[in-house]
Amino acid sequence: MEALGANLLTYVEIGGLFAPLLFICFHLLRPLFFIPVVFICISGGVIFGPVAGSLYSLVGITLSSILFYGMYTKMPKAMQRILRLKQRIIGENKAFTRSQIILLRLVPFIHFHLLSLCLIEISSSFRDYTKASVLSNIPLAFVYTSIGGTISNLSPYMITALLALLLLFLYLLRRREIIIKWQDFFSIENAKHTSIKA
């Protein structure tokens, strides 16, 4: 897959005036080739520089998020696989806050569209989702485009320390509420009453 990604990015480099447009389209095609977002963002920094690369990556990632929203609303049966994955990893009754999603976008091994699904679930409308998507994509595009090369040269100890710090922030920014289904609540109450009677 990395060789395919490198070949496609070579076409972007020789695209001339159309290179930014090809790069943005490459972001839209990325899920079909299973290429990580981080790889494309770092490549954008190499090809276009940190400022233009961040801007093009932000546009491409945001359009990819909007395309995912369209697929989610138009093809809900096809999206059941990602929904089951989300329920298995995160849980049925748990939801991330927007701050947590912004931080999780910076973790390279977390599925990009799984976090988009989490954003859909906490957004009230398409406009709200788009706004939240842009805000959560800005740090991702900026960090990996600007200093992506530096991150890849860090020692394993530094990477572990950064991930531990990120996990601490995720814990501090968690949603502080408990969701209990009616059936679960009343089954707990019935169990208490039967144990008191006994």
C-alpha positions, -999 to +999 in steps of 0.1 A: +000+000+000+028+024+007+042+019-028+008+026-043+006+058-021+041+069-032+032+064-068+000+083-065+018+112-048+044+112-076+015+120-100+005+148-077+040+162-077+042+163-115+006+177-117+018+213-121-010+238-116-034+209-109-013+195-081-034+210-053-066+197-069-050+162-074-038+162-038-073+171-025-088+144-047-062+119-033-076+126+002-111+116-011-097+084-027-076+075+004-102+052+021-104+031-011-067+023-010-065+020+028-038+047+031-035+064+065-044+101+067-011+107+085+009+095+054-009+119+031-006+148+055+031+143+059+035+140+021+015+172+017+041+190+038+069+176+017+053+185-016+037+219-009+054+230+023+039+234+058+014+263+051+000+253+018+002+216+026-018+221+059-044+241+040-048+215+012-049+187+038-075+205+058-097+209+027-092+173+016-098+158+051-129+179+056-143+170+022-136+133+030-156+138+063-185+154+045-185+125+019-186+101+048-216+119+063-234+116+030-227+079+028-238+074+064-272+091+057-278+076+023-266+041+029-272+033+066-272-005+060-237-003+045-225+017+075-236-010+100-201-025+099-185+007+112-213+011+137-206-024+150-169-017+152-176+015+172-199-004+196-173-031+201-144-007+207-161+021+225-193+006+238-230+012+231-238+039+256-206+058+255-199+090+235-168+111+232-168+148+237-156+171+208-124+178+227-117+141+230-123+136+193-099+164+185-072+147+206-080+113+192-076+125+156-039+131+165-034+094+173-023+078+140-036+043+146-072+052+153-096+048+124-104+083+109-140+075+100-147+058+133-141+092+149-163+108+121-191+084+132-186+096+168-189+132+156-221+123+137-236+108+169-230+140+190-239+165+163-274+179+160-274+187+122-252+185+091-240+221+097-231+213+133-212+182+121-194+201+094-183+228+119-171+201+144-154+183+116-134+213+105-124+221+141-113+185+147-094+183+114-073+215+119-049+201+145-045+169+125-037+187+093-014+212+109+005+188+132+012+161+107+019+184+078+042+208+097+061+186+121+053+152+108+089+145+098+100+155+133+075+131+149+088+102+128+123+108+141+114+108+178+127+080+200+102+053+212+105+068+248+094+102+236+065+087+216+054+067+246+056+098+268+035+118+243+009+090+241+007+088+279+002+126+280-025+123+253-043+096+273-042+118+304-058+146+285-085+122+271-093+111+306-095+147+319-118+158+290-142+128+293-179+133+295-190+131+331-223+115+329-236+080+332-262+066+307-283+037+319-310+022+298-345+018+313-343-020+312-310-020+329-321+004+356-353-014+364-336-048+364-311-034+390-340-021+411-359-054+409-327-073+420-324-050+451-361-054+460-359-092+458-327-093+479-343-071+505-374-093+507-352-124+510 
